[in-house]
């Protein structure tokens, strides 16, 4: 699942995104250069600086079993709100740097 940040979106859309995967591997929320937010599997597809430079921005990697993705995470209104706030604050213009740390 993806979330187009160029259009209208809500916290419910963010919840649907983070609830669209299982907490069975390492995930990272990334925003592509064209404003599409998605969760990327970092267990099978680790990336490096060259890849990260192609992105608009990205959040920290959420390790398997930490409950930052999946149905339980999608139901956590505080978590969803913090992620939504970070996305709104950093799209279309990144505030500081591409890596966005969200104090969860």
C-alpha positions as CSV (number, residue, x, y, z in Angstrom):
1,X,0.0,0.0,0.0
2,X,1.1,3.6,-0.6
3,X,0.0,7.0,0.4
4,X,0.2,9.9,-2.0
5,X,1.2,12.9,0.1
6,X,0.5,15.3,-2.8
7,X,-3.3,14.9,-2.3
8,X,-5.6,15.0,0.6
9,X,-4.9,12.4,3.3
10,X,-5.8,11.8,6.9
11,X,-4.5,10.0,10.0
12,X,-6.8,7.1,9.0
13,X,-4.8,6.8,5.7
14,X,-1.6,6.7,7.7
15,X,-3.1,4.0,10.0
16,X,-4.1,2.0,6.9
17,X,-0.5,2.2,5.6
18,X,1.2,1.1,8.8
19,X,-1.5,-1.6,9.2
20,X,-1.0,-3.0,5.7
21,X,2.1,-5.0,6.7
22,X,2.9,-7.6,9.4
23,X,5.5,-6.9,12.1
24,X,7.5,-9.9,10.9
25,X,10.5,-8.1,9.5
26,X,12.3,-4.8,9.6
27,X,10.4,-1.9,7.9
28,X,11.1,1.7,7.1
29,X,8.6,4.4,6.1
30,X,10.0,6.2,3.0
31,X,8.8,9.1,0.9
32,X,9.8,8.9,-2.7
33,X,11.0,12.0,-4.6
34,X,7.5,12.2,-6.1
35,X,5.7,12.3,-2.7
36,X,4.6,8.7,-2.4
37,X,4.9,7.3,1.2
38,X,5.4,3.5,1.5
39,X,6.8,0.9,3.9
40,X,9.9,-0.8,2.6
41,X,11.1,-4.2,3.8
42,X,14.6,-3.5,5.1
43,X,15.3,-7.1,6.1
44,X,15.4,-8.4,2.5
45,X,16.3,-5.0,0.9
46,X,18.9,-3.1,3.0
47,X,19.9,0.2,1.5
48,X,22.7,2.6,1.6
49,X,23.5,6.3,1.2
50,X,23.2,6.2,-2.6
51,X,19.6,4.8,-2.3
52,X,18.7,7.2,0.5
53,X,19.7,10.2,-1.6
54,X,17.0,9.3,-4.2
55,X,14.3,9.7,-1.5
56,X,12.5,12.8,-0.4
57,X,12.8,11.7,3.2
58,X,12.6,8.6,5.4
59,X,11.9,7.6,9.0
60,X,14.0,5.2,11.2
61,X,13.9,1.5,10.5
62,X,11.4,-0.3,12.8
63,X,12.9,-3.6,13.8
64,X,10.8,-6.8,13.6
65,X,8.7,-7.4,16.7
66,X,8.7,-3.8,18.0
67,X,5.0,-3.2,17.1
68,X,5.5,-0.1,15.0
69,X,3.7,-1.7,12.0
70,X,0.8,-4.1,11.7
71,X,-2.8,-4.0,13.0
72,X,-1.9,-3.2,16.6
73,X,0.2,-0.2,15.5
74,X,-2.5,1.0,13.2
75,X,-4.8,1.1,16.2
76,X,-2.4,3.2,18.3
77,X,-3.8,6.7,17.8
78,X,-0.8,8.4,19.4
79,X,1.7,6.5,17.2
80,X,-0.4,7.2,14.1
81,X,-0.7,10.9,15.0
82,X,3.1,11.3,15.5
83,X,3.8,9.7,12.2
84,X,1.2,11.8,10.4
85,X,2.6,15.0,12.0
86,X,6.1,14.1,10.9
87,X,4.9,13.5,7.3
88,X,3.0,16.8,7.3
89,X,5.9,18.7,8.7
90,X,8.3,17.3,6.1
91,X,6.3,17.2,2.9
92,X,6.6,18.9,0.5
93,X,9.6,20.6,2.2
94,X,11.9,18.7,4.5
95,X,12.5,20.7,7.7
96,X,16.1,19.7,8.3
97,X,17.4,16.5,6.7
98,X,16.1,13.5,4.9
99,X,16.3,11.3,7.9
100,X,13.3,12.1,10.2
101,X,13.5,10.9,13.7
102,X,10.0,10.7,15.4
103,X,10.1,10.4,19.2
104,X,7.8,7.5,19.6
